[in-house]
């Protein structure tokens, strides 16, 4: 079968590569008002500015934060694993080894899970860290088709010098996000990387059509599964995975996915506090202990009617999570984004942990148990980054709400930066302002 990438149609960008390269250099040098930036595509220009704000490396390699075994286990469990054959058949028909392009599929955070295609191209792109397991989020490597497509939640083409990272500028790429067909939750991204043939209008149509075909196949697979085993589903609850998102938000999101469907429910502030406490105390809590964590005193008579209301909500949306009593406890595992961040810190994945931390645990909550957890997560993040993180990650932390006025963090960034770094002056000004 003929490769769809075999016809090499040259695509001339609206402005010359030399002009884009010079605009990029001026931006990195701190000249954000240079007139050449006005000639760069707005999509690219805004992505450059986000990359700069997040301290993405202009000449660094992406982080590899998973072992080979961890990567393989993660790929097997990922929702896009069942449709990989479809991706290969649509984007790499015939002989993938000499297709002239590399096809990558990543998760919703920008981590590449599969990187396949032309053997020679894979060897060359591997030198810039374009390999399975690498973090290609925009906050990590800057402007690129997979990372920027995820950041904007739309199909994107990035040509050569438009990349933020200089190591990536020899290449061009087209990427499109993939969503859950029922909840529209972002599942991942499909990317094609190569020469000019990877950024033709036909390339964008093909990659976008592949993403839509993948979403349709996921939906068809679910419908077939539901129709094939209605009796079995009636006898026992479908296997379900659940996660609680409490970072940077006051009304937690409870996400569930399983054999039959996926759903997201927003919990009230009080219910979020209760479920979070039960998720972080897997051994269970007495009514008095749970009331103290949530209300600040042993207000058991206040807790009990709230538990009745919570059970009614969970019976409809997540029946496998309806709390048991004596002691109060969850009958199934419930992952939290708090545990995810702490786990990443423990594995040394500092940049990924920071990207996965959008803010404090239930910021407006005054529940004693939540306040204690919030403080411990903040301390773990700060102390780990101060002790172990590189300067790029520390600079990104210094730009967050929690790190912006942390003089110790700013001084350490200043000490780690090269003597001629354009960022030193800004750090000095911030430190002086805090001292004043």
N, C-alpha and C positions, 0 to 999 in steps of 0.2 A: 504494500500500500504506500502511496506517495505521501511524504510528510507534508503537512500544511505549512511548514516553515521553509520549504525548499525554494520558494520564489522570493528572492531577495529584493524587495522594493525599497529603495532608499527613501527615507523620510527626512526632509530638511526642516529643522526647527525654525520657529519664527525669527529667532535671533541667532547669531553665530555662536559657536562654542567658545570662541575666544572672549566674546563679550560676557557670556555667562560666567566663565571662569574668573574674569576680572571682578565682576559684581560679587561673586562668592568670596573672593579674597578681601574685598573691601568690607564686606559684612563681618567676616571673621576678625578683621583688624579693628572693629569697633566703629566703622564709618557707615552707620545705618542710614544716613541721609544721602549717600552717594547716588547721583542721578542714574547710574547704570542699573540700579536695582529696579527702577521703574520699567525697564525693558524686559525684565524676567517675568515669566508667567505668574499671575497672582497666586495660583495654587502652589507653585514652587516657592515663591517668595515668602508666603505665609508659613509654609512648612519649614523653610530655613529658620525663620524667626522662632518657631516653636522648638526646633532642634537646638538652637542656641540657648533658649531659655531653660531647656532641660539638661543642658551641659552634655549633649550628645557628642561623641568623639568624632572630630573632623579627620583624624588619621589613625583611629584605633580599630581594634578587632572586636566583634561582638562577643559577649560572654557565653560560655558553654557551661550551663549549670546543672546538667544531668549526666549521670553515668550511662554507659551503653545499656545496661540492664534496666535502669529507670526509664530511659527513653523508649525502649521496646515495650515495657509494660504500659507506659502512658499512651503509646500509639495504639496498642491493642484495644484499650478502653475508650479511645476517643470516638466521638460520634461520626467523624468523617472516615474512619477506617473501613466501614463496609462499602464505601463508594469509590475507593481508590482505583479499582479496576475500570470504573467508568471514566475517571479523570485520565487514566493512561490511554484508554481507547480513543478518547476525544482529542487529547492534546499531543499524544506520542504514538500515533498509529504506525504500524510497520516496525522498522528497526529504531528503537529509542536511542541506541548507542551512537548513531550518527545523524540524529535529527537536526542538529544545528542549534538547539536551544536546551535550556534546563528548565524543568517544571518543578516547582516547589509548592507544597501544601503546608500551611502553618495553622496554629491554634489562634484563639481570639486575643491572646496577649502578644502575639507576634513571634512566638517560638516556632522555628521550622521543624516539622515532623518528618516529612518525606522530601528528599531532593533527588530527582531522577532525570535522565535524559542523556544528551550527548556526552560521551566519555571525556573528550578533549575539553569541552566547555566546563564540565564539572571539575576537572583538574585545575583549570585556571581560576574559576570562581571560588573554589575551595581555599585558595590562597588568601582571599579576602574574608574568610569565615562564613561563606555561604554554604553551610553544611547542616545536616539534620542535628537538632538539639541547640542550635545557636539562636540567640535572642535578636530578632530583626525588627523589634518595635521601633517606632519613630524616636522615642525617648532614648533609645540605646545607640542606634547607628545613624539617626537623622533621616533626612528625606530619602525614601526608597519606595518602590511601588507597593510591596507588601505592607510595610509599616504605615505609610501614608494612606493607603486604602482602608486600613483598619481605623486609623485616626479620624478619617472623614466619613467612614462607612459608605464608600462608593468606589466604583471602578476608577483606576488611576493609571496613567502612563508617565514614566520618568525616563528622560533621555540623558544619557552620558553625564555631561557637566552639571546637570540639574541635581544630581545626587549631592547630599551634604558631605558625605564622607569621601575624601579624595581617593581612597582605595577602590571605591565602587564606580568611579567616574568613567572607566573604559566601557562600561556595560549599559544596556538599556533594558527596561522591564515594563511589563503590564501586569496588573493584579486586580482582582475583584473579591469583595467579601462574600462569605457564605453565611446564611442565616438559618436558624431552625424554622422549618416551614410552618409550624403552628404558633409558636410563641414569638417568632422574629428575633429571638436572642441571637447575638453574634456567635457563630461557631468557629469561624476561622477564615482563611484567605487562600486563594489560588493565585499563583504567580508564574509568569513565563519570563525568563531572563536570557538575553543573548545579545546579538548585534542589532543593527537597525531593523531587521525583520521582526524583532520582538515588540516594536512600537508602531506598527502600521495600523490604520483603521481596521483592517481585517483582523489583526491580532486582538484588538480590544473587543470586537464583536465576538470572536471565538472564545476568549477567556470569560467574558460576561455570560455568554450562552452556556458555557460549561458550568459556571456557578449556579445558574438557574436550573440546569438539568440535574445537578447534584441535589438541589433542594427538592425538586420534584421526585427524584428517586428515593430520598429519605422519607417523604410523605407516603409514597406508594408502599414502601417497605413496612411502614407502621400500619397502614390500612390492611395490608395482607396479614400481618401478624395478629391484628385484632380479629379479623374474620376467621382465621385458621383455628383459633383456640378459645372460643367464647366460653365453653364449659369449664375448661381448666382455669380461665381467668375468674370465673364465678366461684370456683372452689377455694381458691387462694388468692390473696392480693398479689398484684404484679410486683416484681422486683423494682424497687424505687431507690433513687439516689436523691438526697436532700442536702441543701446548703443554705446557710443563713448569712445574709450580708448586712453588717452593722457598721462598717467603717465609713465615716464621713457622712452619715445619714441618721436622722432621728426616728424615722419610721422604717424598720427593718424590712428587707425583702426575703421571703422564704421561697426558694426555688426548688422544685421537685421535677424529676425526670425518671422515666421508667419504660417498661415494655409498651405501655399503652399510649402514654402522652407525656407532655411536659407542661408545667404551669408555674406561674409566679403570683404570689399573693403578698400584698403589703400589710404588715401587722401594725396595730396601734402602738403607740409609745409604750404603754404598760405591758401589752402582750409581748412586745419585743424584749423588754427587760426580763420577763419571766422565762421566755424560751431561751434567751442567751444564758441565763443563770443555770438552767437545766442542762444546756449543751456543754457548759464548762464545769459542771459537777456531775460527771457521768455516773458516779456511785449513788446519786440520789440525795435528796434533801428532805428533812422533816418539814412539816408545815410551818413550824416556828422559825426554822433556819431560813427557809425560802422567803417568808414574810419579812424577816430582818434584812435580807439582802435587797429586797425590792422596795420595802416601805421605810426601812430604818428602825423598825421596832417590831416586836412580835405581834403584829396586827393580823392574826390568823383569821378573824371574822371578816376582815376586809379582803384577804387573799382568796378565800374559798369561792365566793360568787364570781370573782374574776377568772378563776380556774374553770368554772362551769362555762362561762362565755368563751374562753379560749378553746375548750374541748369541742364546743359546737362548731367553731370555725374550722378547726383541724379535721373534724370528722368529715366535712365536705371537701376540703382541699388537700389534706395530707393525712389520711386515716392511720397510716402506719406510725405517725408521730404523736398521736393522742396520748398525753401524759398518763402514766400509771400513778397510783397513790400508795402511801404508807411504805416507803417514803415516796415523795413526788420524784419521778424520773422519766426519761424518754425511753420508749421501748426499742428504738432503732437509732443507729448512728446518725448524727447531724453534724456535718462539717460546717465550720464558720470561716469567714475570710480572716478573722483574727488568727486562728490556728494556722492558716495558710501563710500569712506574713511571718509569724514566729518560726514556722518550719523552714521557710526560705532563708531567714537570717541564720538559723542553725546550720544550714548547708553551705553558707558562704555566698549565697546568691543575692548580694546586697542590692544591686541595681534593680533586679526583678522584684525584690521585697519592697523597695521604695516605690516602684511603679504600682505595686499592688496595694499601697497604703494611701488611699485618697483622703484620709482624715481620721480624726479620733473616733473611738468607739462611742456610738450614740451620743454625740456631743452635748446635747441639751439635757441628758438624763441626770438626775440627782440621786438615783438609787445607789445606796452604798456599795453594793456588789459591782455595779457597772462602773462607778467612780474608781474603785480599786483596780478593776481590770483595765480601764482606760489608762490609768497611771502606769501600770506595769508594762503595757504594750509600748507606750511612749518611751519609757525608760529603756526597754530592751532595744528598740529601734535606735535611739540616740547613742546608747553606750556601745552597741555593736558597730555602728558606723564610725564612731570616734576611734574605736580600737582597731578596726580591720579594713574599712572601706578605702578605696582609692580616691584621688582628688576629684575626679569627675562625678562620682556618686556623692561625695561630700558637698560639692558645689550645688548639685541638684537638691540635696536636703536643705542647704542654706537658702534656697529659693522657695521652700515650702512655708506655710504659716507657722509651723512649729520650730523651724530652724532659722527663720529670718532674723530673729532678735537674740539668737544664742551666740554670745560673744566668743565662747570657747570654740564653737564650730567654725566661726568666721576666722579666728586666729589660726586654727589648724589649717584651714584652706589656704590662707595667706602663706603659711610656712611651707606648704607642699607645692605651691605653684612655682613655675620657673621664673627667674628674675625679670624676664622681658614679657611676661604674660600680660595681655591687655586687660585681664580681669582684676589685676592687683589694685589698680586705682579705685575701682568701685568698692572692693572689700575694705580698703583702708578708710574710705569715706563712711562706710556703714559702721565700722568699729569705732571710729571717732564720734559718730552720732550717738551710738549707744553709751559711750563714756560720758558724753555731755549730758 
